[in-house]
Amino acid sequence: MARFNLLEETRYEKLPVTVYENADLASQQVARRIAELIKMKPAPGEITVLGLATGSTPIRMYAELVRLHGEEGLSFRDVITFNLDEYYPMRPTAPQSYVTFMNENLFDHIDIDRSNINIPDGTLAQEEIPAFCLAYERKIEELGGLDLQILGIGRTGHIGFIEAGS
C-alpha cells in the first residue's frame, strides 16, 4: 500500500472499486478494460503486461476475452502474462494445474505467443524456489510492472491471498 505524507498526516492510497449488477456484466466490463489496454498501445510491438488469476472468479472474463479475440479480432500477440501462483508440487499437465486451467480457459483459444506466458513452475526442486521467485519478480520489474492485475474473490471473502480481516 502506497503511503503519502501530507501536512504531517499519513494517508493510505484507496483503490477505485466498481460494483456491478451481476457477474456477467462485471466479466464483460473487465474484459473490455483489458481490450482497451491492449489496443491503446501506440505502436506495434509495445506490450501489455497482465497479471492473471485462476479460480471461478475470472472464468467468465476469460470467456469474454476469447469471444473478443474470435469475433472482434482482439490480438494478444503483444501481451505478456504473469500468473499469481501454481500448486506445488505440480506437473503442468496435471488436471489440477493452473497451467492446465489457463490453457483450457484462455491460452488455447487466443493468439498469444507461448513464450509470453509466465506461470510459476510447480516442478522445481525446493531449493530452487527462492531464486525462481526472485527472477519472476525481476522479470515483471524489467517489463515496467503490470498494467493490470486480475484477482479472484474467494468464498471466504479473501481477495487474492489476502484473507478478510487481515
C-alpha positions in Angstrom: 0.0 0.0 0.0 1.5 3.4 -1.0 1.8 5.9 1.8 1.6 9.7 1.3 2.7 12.2 3.8 0.7 15.4 3.5 0.9 18.1 6.2 2.2 15.5 8.8 -0.9 13.4 8.1 -0.5 9.8 6.9 -3.0 8.7 4.3 -3.3 5.4 2.5 -4.0 5.0 -1.2 -7.5 3.9 -1.9 -8.2 1.6 -4.8 -11.1 2.5 -7.1 -13.9 0.0 -6.8 -16.8 -0.6 -9.2 -19.7 -2.7 -8.1 -21.6 -4.4 -11.0 -25.2 -5.6 -11.1 -24.0 -9.2 -11.7 -21.0 -11.4 -12.6 -21.8 -11.5 -16.3 -21.7 -7.7 -16.6 -18.6 -7.4 -14.5 -16.8 -10.0 -16.6 -17.7 -8.2 -19.8 -16.6 -4.8 -18.5 -13.3 -6.1 -17.1 -12.6 -7.9 -20.4 -13.4 -4.6 -22.3 -11.0 -2.8 -20.0 -8.3 -5.3 -20.8 -9.1 -5.0 -24.5 -8.7 -1.2 -24.2 -5.3 -1.6 -22.6 -4.1 -3.8 -25.3 -5.5 -1.6 -28.1 -4.2 1.7 -26.6 -0.5 0.8 -27.2 0.5 3.4 -29.8 3.0 1.3 -31.8 3.1 -2.4 -32.9 5.3 -4.4 -30.6 4.5 -2.3 -27.5 3.5 -4.8 -24.9 0.7 -5.0 -22.4 1.6 -6.8 -19.2 -1.2 -8.6 -17.4 -1.3 -10.3 -14.0 -3.8 -13.2 -14.2 -5.5 -15.3 -11.6 -7.3 -18.7 -11.6 -10.4 -19.9 -9.8 -14.0 -19.4 -10.5 -14.0 -15.5 -10.4 -12.2 -14.9 -13.8 -13.7 -17.7 -15.8 -16.4 -15.6 -17.4 -14.0 -12.8 -18.1 -11.6 -15.2 -19.9 -14.6 -16.5 -21.9 -15.3 -12.9 -22.9 -11.7 -12.3 -23.9 -11.8 -15.4 -26.1 -15.0 -14.1 -27.6 -13.4 -10.6 -28.3 -10.5 -12.4 -29.9 -12.6 -14.6 -32.1 -15.4 -12.3 -33.0 -13.8 -8.8 -32.8 -10.2 -9.6 -33.7 -8.6 -8.7 -30.4 -5.0 -9.8 -30.7 -2.8 -11.0 -27.8 0.4 -11.1 -29.8 1.9 -8.2 -27.9 0.6 -9.3 -24.4 2.8 -10.8 -21.7 1.1 -12.6 -18.8 2.2 -13.5 -15.3 0.0 -15.8 -13.2 -0.2 -15.4 -9.5 0.5 -18.9 -8.4 0.7 -22.6 -9.0 0.2 -25.6 -6.8 3.4 -27.3 -5.5 4.5 -29.8 -6.4 2.5 -30.0 -9.6 3.2 -31.1 -13.2 1.9 -28.5 -15.7 -0.1 -31.2 -17.5 -1.9 -32.3 -14.3 -5.7 -31.6 -14.4 -5.4 -29.6 -11.2 -2.5 -27.4 -12.5 -3.1 -23.7 -13.1 -1.2 -24.2 -16.4 -4.0 -26.6 -17.5 -6.6 -24.2 -16.2 -5.2 -21.2 -18.1 -4.7 -23.2 -21.3 -8.3 -24.5 -21.2 -9.9 -21.2 -20.3 -7.8 -18.7 -22.2 -4.4 -19.5 -23.8 -5.5 -22.3 -26.2 -8.1 -20.0 -27.7 -6.2 -16.8 -28.4 -3.1 -15.8 -30.5 -0.7 -15.3 -27.5 3.0 -16.2 -28.1 3.6 -19.1 -25.7 6.9 -17.5 -24.7 5.0 -14.6 -23.3 3.1 -16.8 -20.8 4.6 -16.9 -17.3 3.3 -19.3 -14.7 5.2 -20.4 -11.6 6.9 -23.7 -12.1 5.5 -26.4 -9.8 8.2 -28.9 -10.8 11.2 -27.2 -9.3 13.3 -28.7 -6.5 12.5 -26.9 -3.2 16.0 -25.3 -3.1 15.4 -23.7 -6.5 12.1 -22.0 -5.5 13.6 -18.8 -3.8 15.8 -18.0 -6.8 12.9 -18.7 -9.2 10.6 -16.3 -7.3 13.2 -13.6 -7.3 13.7 -14.0 -11.1 9.9 -14.0 -11.6 9.6 -10.7 -9.7 12.6 -9.2 -11.5 11.1 -10.1 -14.9 8.0 -8.2 -14.0 10.0 -5.2 -12.9 12.1 -5.2 -16.0 8.9 -5.0 -18.1 7.9 -1.9 -16.1 5.4 -3.7 -13.9 1.9 -5.0 -14.5 -0.6 -2.9 -16.5 -3.4 -4.6 -14.8 -3.7 -7.4 -12.2 -6.8 -9.7 -12.0 -7.6 -11.1 -8.6 -10.3 -13.5 -7.5 -12.6 -13.2 -4.6 -12.8 -16.4 -2.6 -15.7 -18.0 -0.9 -14.4 -16.8 2.5 -14.2 -13.2 1.3 -10.4 -13.2 0.6 -9.1 -11.2 -2.4 -6.1 -12.8 -4.0 -4.4 -14.3 -0.9 -5.3 -11.5 1.5 -7.7 -13.0 4.0 -10.7 -11.0 5.1 -10.0 -9.0 8.3 -6.2 -9.4 8.0 
